[in-house]
Every structure is written in structure tokens, then in C-alpha cells.
């Protein structure tokens, strides 16, 4: 019988295959590593270029304009803002500006506008007044923000024209900048005295001028028979105020302030309520009054003269018509 030829093919050892494959894999990893290093280098160069541009004098904030508002005077805002040296329009820290200006309790936010290449315009946004608390025992009024915080005390030295609108110069005298520096929880010293003192000085000056004239020169200048000049300031009327202007105080002033802000006026408040500028309203009776008013429609709220809140059980809305709703 013819023997069959067997051909034996020896299998290559498994270790040799791995050995031959290993160099190819190492070569692939080397190319990927080189690519990653190159990309990282490019990114580092870009980041360095950005840092250089951001901090360069090319966009240095050399012209900083701080805009004041009704209750945030420009000079008071300027005292609160202290931009570090080297500030540019690209690296300015807006959060720091907001934090600094919020030391003033009237400030709710800040708008920072860049006008290239060197101008930075900073404008504070005021809190909206949703309510005013009047405490008759202390003869003081406090503004309450629509975010539920105490804002600041308001001056009750209010002058209104014949339409009941507040004269601009008599709205605010709360020394907010001083409160921001001191922590701002205390009520102002008697701010009502200043306007009356000014009026008295004006009256005395007017009387002195009239007596000094003595020769009829006052009549020559127009006298009492001349028609009133509507463009003249209050001091030109002889008695310190024009005929169509009325000075208010106490509850009447608080009512005028409430109309001015379109806010709810809370009265008959106990004197133990202790407001603090910038802090949340936590007094139960004030919270109860504000919650009570939320149940009214906007049309009905417009008819409310003031909301009496002596206690939670005795809250009553006094309307402009004279009707009391309890």
C-alpha cells in the first residue's frame, strides 16, 4: 500500500505574532501623541494671545462714566465703585461692580455698557417700590421693594403742585451714601427739618430784601400787581413757595409718596416694627398686609388710599372714596 505523504506545516508561535504587531501599534500611538502635543501647543498660543489682548492697554478703561438715578446719586455711586488698576473693557469684573453698588439698598442691579475703545458706562438699576410703611408714632416712612426687602427710609418733607404731583426737589433726602458706608440700618436724622429751614431762610432773605429796598424798587420790579411768572422758582414768590405748591408732612406726605411710586401705603403700624435697609421684610403684620393686598385686583388697588394694619385681625382698606373695606 502506498503510503500517503503528509505535509506538516508548523504554526508560528503566538508570541511572535504579538511581537510583530507591537511595533506597528507603537508607531500609531506615537503619531497620535505628536498630533495631541501639536494641538495643545496651538491652544496654548491662542490662550496666551487672548490674555495679552484682554489685559493690554489697547482697550484700557480710561473713560469711566457712572450714571446716577433718582435715589442713587452719581457721586455716591462713584464712592462705591473702585475699579482696580489695569482694568480694560475686556477684563472688567462686572460681578464686583454689582456687589459694590448693591451696598446701596436702592440698587437692584447694574448695567455695564462698553463703548470701544476706552469707555465704560455704568448705570445702576433701582429697586421698584411696591409698598410704603408709615409709622405715625415715629413719623417715618419706609420703602419696601417688590422683591420683599426693606429699601430705605423716605423723607416726609414733601411738596406737591396743584395736581398733587410731588415736586422733584422734595422727594428724597435719605443720605443713602452715608447709610451705605455705615451699614445702613438706622433711620435718618430729622430730614424734614432741612427743607423747612431752607424755606425759612428764603423768607427771611425775601423780607430783608424788601425792607432794604425801602424806595419802592420792589414795586418797580413787578410788585404785587404783576402777574406771577410760572418759570420762576419757589423762592421768588415772596413767602418762600409758589401759590400752587403745598408742603405736606406726616400721613399726607406718605400718601403723596405712595401715589408717586404707585405703591401700597401701610398705616397704623406698631412702632416695634424694626426695618433694616437691604434686609428681607420679616415682620408678621407687614407680611400679612402685603399678602392681604395680593388678593385685590389691580383696579381695586388703584382705589386704595391706604391699608390699615394695626393687627392681623383688623386689616382694613381705606378707599379714596372714603369707604372702608375690612
Beta strands, then each sheet from edge to edge (+ up, - down):
strand 1: 63-67
strand 2: 107-115
strand 3: 119-126
strand 4: 129-135
strand 5: 140-145
strand 6: 150-154
strand 7: 158-160
strand 8: 246-248
strand 9: 264-267
strand 10: 304-308
strand 11: 316-319
strand 12: 324-325
sheet 1: 1+ 3+ 2-
sheet 2: 6+ 5- 4+ 9+ 10+ 11- 12+
sheet 3: 7+ 8-
end
